[in-house]
Amino acid sequence: MLNGYHIIDADSHIYEPHQMWLDYLEPAFKSFALSPDLKIKGESIVNPISDRLRWEAGQQTIAAHPRSWLNNFDPESHVQAMHQMGVDIAFIYPTYFSWIIGIDAMAPQLAGAFVRAYNNWLWDFCSYNPQILRGVGVVNPHAPEEMVSELQRIADFGWKAVFLRPNPVKGRLPGRTHLKFILVEYGILENNY
């Protein structure tokens, strides 16, 4: 609460710790875990940027969130940062994972494994304090046929929002019309980000 007002952070991003991919990816996909230098099997997940820019961005993150950085962006440090800023509820979005799921050439099965790993990890993260940490789930745009089952899991988690990148995947915006009906049925808000 800030000056008597309840504050909602509707766009709270979390840095997914690199170890989480090793912990949460299914065994058949663990070799695709994101490395600390943001690569999957040696391929960068970000557009080429200079080492200096990457270093500067890291320094800004450390300066803005020193406790979170020291604690590997764990849920306790996230909640502490929220309290310091006067935030009452935060809707949690991915950072690195938003880049991963946008890789157009990714195999649908691999994208699905990343989606399940991320949503499972985010469930555990938000379980630290589910009254104030609200997960924004992700569905697999690489395999529209998997979207409904993942939406069911997201709804079962009690989450009310799902994140979809606005860019086409494999030349299409998968299942948007059908997906909208399912989202309404589950009472879930879609956020294109």
Beta strands, then each sheet from edge to edge (+ up, - down):
strand 1: 8-13
strand 2: 39-40
strand 3: 43-44
strand 4: 89-93
strand 5: 133-135
strand 6: 137-138
strand 7: 161-164
strand 8: 189-192
sheet 1: 1+ 4+ 5+
sheet 2: 2+ 3-
sheet 3: 6+ 7+ 8+
end
